[in-house]
Amino acid sequence: MIRVLIVDDSVFMRKLLTDLFAEESDYLVVDTARNGREAIDKIRWVKPDVITLDVEMPVLNGIQALETIMRENPTPVVMISSLTQTGAEATLKALELGAVDFVAKAKGPIANISNVKNEILMKCRAAAKVNIKRLIQRPYPPTFSSHSKPAVSSLATLSDSLIAGKIVAIGASTGGPRALQDIITNLPGNLPCGILVVQHMPPGFTKSLAERLNSLSALAVKEAEDNDIVLPGLVLIAPGDYHMTLTRERGKPIIKLNQNPPIGGHRPAVDPMLESVAQVFGNKAIGVILTGMGHDGSKGLRAIKDQHGYTIAEDQSTAVVFGMPKAAIELGVVDKIAPVTGIAAEIVKAVTN
């Protein structure tokens, strides 16, 4: 039985969430709270397995409450965020502080529940099983300075010989934003290849993620656009609600975005990106699978292995959810298993050997 504490300033939303969980045999709502302060007080004695935490609340908001929760009573938290730019920025801050995942809601509580009911249930089930010790650790501190980072526009002047080199393609889901921060901020700005990233996220949130990573990294990071050229020193993150694939035009690797049906409930999905990377780069492709639920990415890593590329998966010791790396490892398509703190160094070795 998963014991849930619901934290939301809306009476109606608290009732809707309570009814939602009550319909499931594996959930028990142990209490509700109207704001972050009330939640902190109640956690001590209701001892929930999972907390749903609204971002915007009076007295003490979700971000402030989360910081205290993770410090005093570490508990898996699923944030309930608004589909706005402000909501996206707050959500990324929450994930950095230790929230397991988030559910993005539109305006109006009735629409919220009907549109994201299954997502809430799925993510709270996953949250109840997470590696809580990993959640309360701070991201691995960067070792490279970002002071001399090149502008994206200046990267376009690089020679075709560099453009045609190796490529790194990374897939992540639950726990991914923190893992990506651990890795990308520890890669050198002169990395001689481009990096593609698929992180399971809705529209708007991927742009905020790219901006956040760009501000912290020696590499240039941006949300991918259709027809972007893959360049050394540039990280391209698939935009929410678009699959990202790679093709080659006039000798240059080019990004293509599409809205083909979701794969396994995901758009963007990791597999189509990795499969296209394998086709375009062959044995020069390096595939990386990080923390996440499900098995997205395992087929893509197999495609890279079939082309004699190199593959890396995050070790269970650091994965918030070990689903995606585990699926790839069990399929027998992983060359190197490493904790997230060692993946940047593994990438550097792979692209420079």
C-alpha positions as CSV (number, residue, x, y, z in Angstrom):
1,M,0.0,0.0,0.0
2,I,1.4,3.4,-1.0
3,R,0.7,6.0,1.6
4,V,0.1,9.5,0.0
5,L,0.1,13.0,1.4
6,I,-1.6,15.5,-0.9
7,V,-0.4,19.1,-0.6
8,D,-2.4,21.7,-2.5
9,D,-4.0,25.1,-1.6
10,S,-7.1,24.3,-3.7
11,V,-9.9,22.5,-1.7
12,F,-11.3,21.2,-5.0
13,M,-7.9,19.9,-6.2
14,R,-7.3,18.1,-2.9
15,K,-10.7,16.4,-3.3
16,L,-10.1,15.4,-6.9
17,L,-6.7,14.0,-6.0
18,T,-8.1,12.2,-3.0
19,D,-10.8,10.6,-5.1
20,L,-8.3,9.7,-7.8
21,F,-6.1,7.7,-5.4
22,A,-9.1,6.2,-3.6
23,E,-10.1,4.4,-6.8
24,E,-6.8,2.5,-6.8
25,S,-6.4,-0.5,-4.5
26,D,-2.7,0.1,-4.0
27,Y,-3.0,3.7,-2.7
28,L,-4.0,5.1,0.7
29,V,-4.4,8.9,1.2
30,V,-3.1,9.4,4.7
31,D,-3.8,13.1,4.9
32,T,-3.9,16.4,3.0
33,A,-2.3,19.8,3.6
34,R,-3.2,23.3,2.4
35,N,0.3,24.7,2.2
36,G,4.0,23.8,2.6
37,R,4.1,24.7,6.3
38,E,1.2,22.4,7.1
39,A,2.8,19.7,5.0
40,I,6.1,19.8,6.9
41,D,4.2,19.6,10.2
42,K,2.1,16.6,9.0
43,I,5.0,14.6,7.4
44,R,6.5,14.0,10.8
45,W,3.6,11.9,12.1
46,V,1.7,10.6,9.0
47,K,5.0,9.3,7.4
48,P,3.9,9.1,3.8
49,D,5.6,7.0,1.1
50,V,4.9,9.7,-1.5
51,I,4.0,13.4,-1.4
52,T,2.2,15.2,-4.2
53,L,3.2,18.8,-3.9
54,D,1.8,21.9,-5.6
55,V,4.3,24.5,-6.7
56,E,2.2,27.6,-6.1
57,M,0.8,27.9,-2.5
58,P,0.5,30.6,0.2
59,V,2.4,30.6,3.5
60,L,5.2,28.3,2.2
61,N,5.3,27.4,-1.5
62,G,6.2,24.1,-2.9
63,I,9.9,24.9,-3.6
64,Q,10.4,26.2,0.0
65,A,8.6,23.2,1.4
66,L,10.6,20.7,-0.7
67,E,13.9,22.1,0.5
68,T,12.9,21.6,4.1
69,I,11.4,18.2,3.4
70,M,14.5,16.8,1.7
71,R,16.7,18.2,4.6
72,E,14.6,17.1,7.5
73,N,12.4,14.1,6.4
74,P,13.6,12.9,2.9
75,T,10.5,11.6,1.1
76,P,9.8,10.9,-2.5
77,V,7.9,14.0,-4.0
78,V,6.0,14.4,-7.2
79,M,5.5,18.1,-8.0
80,I,2.3,19.4,-9.5
81,S,3.3,22.2,-11.8
82,S,1.6,24.6,-14.2
83,L,2.2,24.6,-17.9
84,T,3.9,28.0,-17.9
85,Q,7.4,29.4,-18.2
86,T,7.4,30.2,-14.5
87,G,6.1,26.8,-13.7
88,A,8.8,25.2,-15.8
89,E,11.6,27.1,-14.1
90,A,10.2,26.3,-10.7
91,T,9.9,22.6,-11.6
92,L,13.5,22.4,-12.7
93,K,14.5,24.0,-9.4
94,A,12.4,21.3,-7.6
95,L,14.1,18.5,-9.5
96,E,17.4,19.9,-8.6
97,L,16.4,20.0,-4.9
98,G,15.4,16.3,-5.0
99,A,11.8,16.0,-6.3
100,V,11.5,12.6,-8.1
101,D,9.3,13.9,-11.0
102,F,6.5,16.3,-11.9
103,V,3.1,16.4,-13.5
104,A,2.4,19.5,-15.6
105,K,-1.2,20.6,-15.4
106,A,-3.2,23.1,-17.5
107,K,-5.5,25.7,-16.1
108,G,-8.6,24.4,-14.5
109,P,-8.7,21.5,-12.0
110,I,-11.3,19.4,-13.9
111,A,-9.1,19.4,-17.0
112,N,-6.1,18.6,-14.9
113,I,-7.4,15.4,-13.6
114,S,-8.9,14.1,-16.8
115,N,-5.8,14.8,-18.8
116,V,-3.1,13.6,-16.4
117,K,-4.9,11.0,-14.2
118,N,-2.8,8.0,-15.5
119,E,0.4,10.1,-15.4
120,I,-0.1,11.0,-11.7
121,L,-0.8,7.4,-10.7
122,M,2.2,6.0,-12.7
123,K,4.6,8.6,-11.5
124,C,3.6,8.2,-7.8
125,R,4.0,4.4,-8.1
126,A,7.5,4.9,-9.5
127,A,8.3,7.5,-6.9
128,A,7.5,5.1,-4.0
129,K,10.3,2.9,-5.2
130,V,13.0,5.4,-5.9
131,N,16.6,5.6,-4.5
132,I,15.9,8.2,-1.8
133,K,19.6,8.4,-0.9
134,R,20.3,9.5,-4.5
135,L,17.6,12.1,-4.3
136,I,19.1,13.9,-1.3
137,Q,22.6,14.2,-2.9
138,R,23.5,17.4,-4.5
139,P,24.5,17.3,-8.2
140,Y,28.1,16.4,-8.9
141,P,30.0,19.7,-8.9
142,P,31.4,20.9,-12.3
143,T,35.2,20.5,-12.8
144,F,35.4,22.6,-16.0
145,S,35.1,26.4,-16.2
146,S,32.4,27.9,-18.5
147,H,34.1,31.3,-18.8
148,S,35.4,30.6,-22.3
149,K,32.3,28.9,-23.7
150,P,31.8,29.6,-27.5
151,A,28.5,31.2,-28.7
152,V,26.3,28.8,-30.8
153,S,26.7,31.1,-33.8
154,S,30.5,30.8,-33.7
155,L,30.3,27.0,-33.7
156,A,28.9,27.1,-37.3
157,T,32.4,28.2,-38.6
158,L,34.0,24.9,-37.6
159,S,35.3,22.8,-40.4
160,D,33.4,20.0,-42.0
161,S,36.1,17.5,-40.9
162,L,35.2,18.2,-37.3
163,I,31.5,18.2,-38.0
164,A,31.8,14.7,-39.5
165,G,33.4,13.1,-36.4
166,K,31.8,11.2,-33.5
167,I,28.5,11.9,-31.8
168,V,27.1,11.3,-28.3
169,A,23.4,10.6,-27.9
170,I,21.9,10.5,-24.4
171,G,18.4,9.3,-23.3
172,A,16.8,9.9,-19.9
173,S,13.5,10.0,-18.1
174,T,12.7,10.1,-14.3
175,G,15.6,11.7,-12.5
176,G,17.2,12.7,-15.8
177,P,17.5,16.5,-15.3
178,R,19.8,16.0,-12.3
179,A,21.8,13.3,-14.1
180,L,22.2,15.5,-17.1
181,Q,23.4,18.3,-15.0
182,D,25.9,15.9,-13.4
183,I,27.2,14.9,-16.8
184,I,27.0,17.9,-19.1
185,T,28.5,20.3,-16.6
186,N,31.5,18.0,-16.3
187,L,32.3,17.8,-20.0
188,P,35.0,20.1,-21.4
189,G,33.9,22.9,-23.8
190,N,36.4,21.7,-26.4
191,L,34.7,18.2,-26.7
192,P,35.3,17.2,-30.3
193,C,31.8,16.1,-31.1
194,G,28.2,17.1,-30.8
195,I,25.7,15.8,-28.2
196,L,22.0,14.9,-28.6
197,V,19.7,14.6,-25.7
198,V,16.2,13.2,-25.3
199,Q,14.7,13.8,-21.9
200,H,11.1,12.8,-21.4
201,M,9.4,16.2,-20.8
202,P,6.5,18.2,-22.1
203,P,6.7,21.4,-24.2
204,G,8.3,24.4,-22.6
205,F,10.1,22.4,-19.9
206,T,12.8,21.2,-22.3
207,K,13.6,24.9,-23.3
208,S,14.0,25.8,-19.6
209,L,16.2,22.7,-19.1
210,A,18.4,23.7,-22.0
211,E,18.7,27.3,-20.7
212,R,19.6,26.0,-17.2
213,L,22.3,23.6,-18.5
214,N,23.7,26.3,-20.8
215,S,24.2,28.6,-17.9
216,L,26.1,25.9,-16.0
217,S,28.1,24.2,-18.7
218,A,31.3,24.8,-20.6
219,L,29.4,23.4,-23.6
220,A,26.8,25.4,-25.5
221,V,23.3,23.9,-24.8
222,K,20.1,24.7,-26.7
223,E,16.7,23.3,-27.4
224,A,16.9,21.6,-30.8
225,E,15.2,23.1,-33.9
226,D,14.4,21.5,-37.2
227,N,17.4,21.6,-39.5
228,D,19.9,22.4,-36.8
229,I,23.4,21.2,-37.7
230,V,25.1,18.9,-35.2
231,L,28.4,20.7,-34.2
232,P,31.3,19.9,-31.8
233,G,30.8,21.6,-28.5
234,L,27.0,21.9,-28.9
235,V,24.3,20.0,-27.0
236,L,20.9,19.8,-28.6
237,I,18.0,18.8,-26.5
238,A,14.8,17.4,-28.1
239,P,11.9,19.8,-27.6
240,G,8.9,18.5,-25.7
241,D,6.2,16.9,-27.9
242,Y,8.6,16.3,-30.8
243,H,10.6,13.2,-31.7
244,M,14.1,14.1,-32.7
245,T,16.0,12.2,-35.4
246,L,19.2,12.7,-37.4
247,T,19.8,12.6,-41.1
248,R,22.7,13.6,-43.3
249,E,22.4,16.3,-46.0
250,R,25.4,17.6,-48.1
251,G,27.7,15.7,-45.8
252,K,26.4,17.3,-42.6
253,P,24.4,15.7,-39.8
254,I,21.1,17.5,-39.6
255,I,18.3,17.5,-36.9
256,K,14.8,16.5,-38.0
257,L,11.8,17.0,-35.7
258,N,8.5,15.3,-36.2
259,Q,5.2,14.7,-34.4
260,N,4.8,11.0,-35.3
261,P,2.7,9.1,-32.7
262,P,4.2,8.8,-29.2
263,I,6.3,5.6,-28.6
264,G,5.5,3.9,-25.3
265,G,3.6,7.0,-24.3
266,H,6.6,9.3,-25.0
267,R,7.2,12.1,-27.4
268,P,10.1,12.7,-27.6
269,A,11.2,9.1,-27.3
270,V,14.8,7.9,-27.0
271,D,14.7,5.0,-29.4
272,P,14.1,6.9,-32.7
273,M,16.9,9.3,-31.9
274,L,19.4,6.5,-31.1
275,E,18.3,4.4,-34.1
276,S,18.9,7.4,-36.5
277,V,22.2,8.2,-34.9
278,A,23.3,4.6,-35.5
279,Q,22.3,4.8,-39.1
280,V,24.1,8.2,-39.7
281,F,27.2,7.7,-37.6
282,G,27.7,3.9,-37.5
283,N,30.6,2.9,-35.4
284,K,31.3,6.6,-34.5
285,A,28.1,6.7,-32.4
286,I,28.2,6.7,-28.6
287,G,24.9,5.9,-26.9
288,V,24.2,6.7,-23.2
289,I,21.1,5.6,-21.2
290,L,20.4,7.2,-17.9
291,T,17.8,6.9,-15.1
292,G,14.2,6.4,-16.0
293,M,11.1,4.2,-16.0
294,G,10.4,1.7,-18.6
295,H,12.6,0.5,-21.5
296,D,12.9,3.4,-23.9
297,G,16.4,3.5,-25.4
298,S,17.2,-0.2,-25.2
299,K,16.3,-0.8,-28.9
300,G,18.3,2.2,-29.9
301,L,21.4,1.0,-28.0
302,R,21.0,-2.3,-29.8
303,A,21.0,-0.4,-33.1
304,I,24.3,1.4,-32.1
305,K,25.8,-1.9,-31.0
306,D,24.8,-3.5,-34.4
307,Q,26.9,-0.8,-36.1
308,H,29.8,-1.4,-33.7
309,G,29.3,1.8,-31.8
310,Y,29.9,2.3,-28.1
311,T,27.3,2.2,-25.4
312,I,27.1,3.3,-21.7
313,A,24.4,2.8,-19.1
314,E,24.0,4.4,-15.7
315,D,24.7,2.1,-12.7
316,Q,21.9,1.1,-10.3
317,S,23.8,2.7,-7.4
318,T,23.1,6.3,-8.7
319,A,20.0,5.8,-10.9
320,V,16.9,7.4,-9.3
321,V,14.8,4.8,-11.3
322,F,16.8,1.8,-12.7
323,G,14.2,0.8,-15.4
324,M,15.8,2.2,-18.6
325,P,19.4,1.3,-17.8
326,K,18.3,-2.1,-16.5
327,A,16.4,-2.9,-19.7
328,A,19.4,-2.1,-21.9
329,I,21.8,-4.1,-19.7
330,E,19.5,-7.1,-19.7
331,L,19.3,-6.9,-23.5
332,G,23.1,-7.3,-23.5
333,V,23.8,-4.1,-25.5
334,V,25.8,-2.1,-22.9
335,D,29.6,-1.9,-23.1
336,K,30.2,0.1,-20.0
337,I,28.1,0.5,-16.8
338,A,29.1,3.5,-14.7
339,P,27.7,5.7,-11.8
340,V,26.5,9.0,-13.0
341,T,29.5,10.7,-11.4
342,G,31.8,8.8,-13.8
343,I,29.8,9.0,-17.0
344,A,31.3,12.4,-18.2
345,A,34.8,10.8,-17.9
346,E,33.6,7.7,-19.9
347,I,32.2,10.0,-22.6
348,V,35.5,11.9,-22.9
349,K,37.4,8.6,-23.2
350,A,35.0,7.3,-25.8
351,V,35.1,10.3,-28.1
352,T,38.9,10.9,-27.8
353,N,40.1,7.3,-28.3
